[in-house]
Amino acid sequence: MRVVTFAGAHACGKTAVIMKAVQNLKEQGIHAAVMKLDCISSEDDKIYERAGIPTVKYLSGNTCPDHFFVQSIEQAYAWARERGADMLVTESAGLCGRCSPHIRDIPAVCVIDCLSGISAPFKIGPMLWYADYVVITKGDLVSPTEREIFLYNVKKANRKARVFFVNGLNGQGIYKLDQILQTTGEIQAITDKYLRFTMPAAVCTYCAGQTKVGGNDAVTRIKAGMLEE
């Protein structure tokens, strides 16, 4: 099954972009399921379900959502395979950007909107720095000059990523992203893969720098004094 991670700040248009991309993929015979992750509450899963897209929702509560993502991705992967999906698309909670739910060897997409300010690309961090693809939304709501400066700053923050302007409302520009997603390679399992960047603030094994996905109860290990890399 193919897996793609989407990350971005709150209200940047992640859900709209994913919706358009998944609907277009379905027309090409690729059926995707979505893992929706949020902190307190979310109604986005209902939006996906109304569009006929299989969706599983996770709420992290008082746990860091990116930590919660790492501890839940195996379960979501198994769920998507049971549903017969060709692709699992994960949508992270919108946060400050210090963390990053991107996984090595799995395509990573960062969504960022022009209304966040022209200096926003330098404030986001690993979520943007380590993305393979950057989707810029709401470009129609700023002037052409602002749009070009914003694009320049995005490319300066991440010189390797491919960058696209996408209108989340009408889907303009989404075909470029879909062409890439269609060629994404399959993976046999997500267990034992590694994050692209470490977690912050040492309060558990992930915070202390562990990046290995799966097979670990971080809280139990901390209580037992068994820190691992």
Residue pairs with C-beta under 8 A, 6 or more apart in sequence:
1 77
1 80
1 81
1 85
1 86
1 87
1 88
1 186
1 187
2 86
2 87
2 88
2 181
2 184
2 185
2 186
2 187
3 77
3 87
3 88
3 89
3 90
3 103
3 106
3 107
3 187
3 190
4 87
4 88
4 89
4 90
4 106
4 107
4 108
4 109
4 181
4 184
5 90
5 92
5 101
5 102
5 103
5 106
5 107
5 108
5 109
6 14
6 17
6 18
6 89
6 90
6 91
6 92
6 109
6 110
6 111
7 14
7 92
7 100
7 101
7 102
7 108
7 109
7 110
7 111
7 127
7 131
8 14
8 92
8 94
8 110
8 111
8 112
8 127
9 94
9 95
9 97
9 112
9 113
9 116
9 124
10 93
10 94
10 95
11 94
11 113
12 94
12 111
12 112
12 113
12 116
12 137
13 111
13 113
13 137
13 138
13 166
13 168
14 91
14 92
14 94
14 111
15 44
15 47
15 48
15 91
16 137
16 168
16 169
17 111
17 135
17 137
17 166
17 168
17 174
17 177
18 34
18 89
18 91
19 47
19 48
19 51
19 53
19 168
20 166
20 168
20 171
20 174
21 89
21 174
21 177
21 178
21 181
22 32
22 34
22 48
22 51
22 53
22 89
23 51
23 53
24 171
24 174
24 175
24 178
25 31
25 32
25 87
25 178
25 181
25 182
26 32
28 178
28 182
30 86
30 87
30 181
30 182
31 84
31 85
31 86
31 87
32 53
32 85
32 86
32 87
32 88
32 89
33 53
33 54
33 55
33 56
33 79
33 80
33 83
33 85
33 87
33 88
33 89
34 45
34 48
34 53
34 54
34 55
34 56
34 88
34 89
34 90
34 91
35 55
35 56
35 58
35 72
35 73
35 76
35 80
35 88
35 89
35 90
35 91
36 42
36 44
36 45
36 48
36 55
36 56
36 57
36 58
36 91
37 57
37 58
37 59
37 60
37 65
37 68
37 69
37 72
37 90
37 91
37 92
37 93
37 101
38 44
38 57
38 58
38 59
38 60
38 65
38 93
39 59
39 60
39 61
39 65
39 93
39 95
40 59
40 61
41 59
42 57
42 59
44 57
44 91
45 55
45 56
45 57
48 54
48 55
49 55
54 80
54 83
54 85
56 76
56 79
56 80
58 68
58 69
58 72
58 76
60 67
60 68
60 69
60 93
64 99
64 199
65 92
65 93
65 95
66 92
66 93
66 95
66 99
66 100
66 101
66 199
67 199
67 204
67 206
67 207
67 218
69 90
69 92
69 101
70 101
70 195
70 206
70 213
71 218
73 90
73 103
73 190
73 213
73 214
74 190
74 191
74 213
74 214
76 88
76 90
77 88
77 189
77 190
80 87
80 88
87 181
87 184
90 101
92 101
92 127
96 125
97 123
97 124
97 125
97 126
97 127
97 128
98 125
98 126
98 200
99 126
99 127
99 197
99 199
99 200
100 108
100 125
100 126
100 127
100 129
100 130
100 195
100 196
100 197
101 127
101 195
102 108
102 126
102 127
102 130
102 131
102 195
102 196
102 197
103 190
103 193
103 194
103 195
103 196
103 213
104 193
104 194
104 195
104 196
105 187
105 193
106 187
106 190
106 193
107 132
107 133
107 180
107 181
107 184
108 130
108 131
108 132
108 133
108 196
109 131
109 132
109 133
109 134
109 135
109 177
110 124
110 127
110 128
110 131
110 133
110 134
110 135
110 158
110 161
111 134
111 135
111 137
112 120
112 121
112 124
112 128
112 134
112 135
112 136
112 137
112 154
113 136
113 137
113 138
114 136
114 137
114 138
114 139
114 141
114 142
114 146
114 147
114 150
115 138
115 141
115 142
118 146
118 149
118 150
118 153
119 153
120 150
120 153
121 128
121 150
121 153
121 154
121 156
121 157
121 158
122 153
122 156
122 157
124 157
126 196
126 197
128 134
128 154
128 157
128 158
129 157
129 158
129 197
130 158
130 196
130 197
131 158
131 161
132 160
132 161
132 162
133 161
133 162
133 163
133 164
133 177
133 180
134 154
134 158
134 161
134 162
134 163
134 164
135 163
135 164
135 165
135 166
135 177
136 150
136 151
136 154
136 163
136 164
136 165
136 166
137 165
137 166
137 167
137 168
138 168
139 147
139 150
139 165
139 167
140 167
142 150
147 165
151 163
151 165
154 161
154 163
155 161
155 163
162 180
164 173
164 176
164 177
165 173
166 172
166 173
166 174
166 177
167 173
187 193
190 213
190 214
191 213
191 214
191 215
192 212
192 213
192 214
192 215
193 213
193 214
194 211
194 212
194 213
195 211
195 213
197 211
198 206
198 209
198 210
198 211
199 206
199 207
199 209
199 210
200 207
201 207
202 208
202 209
203 222
204 218
204 219
204 221
204 222
205 216
205 218
205 221
205 222
205 227
205 228
206 218
208 227
209 229
210 216
210 218
210 228
210 229
216 228
221 227
221 228
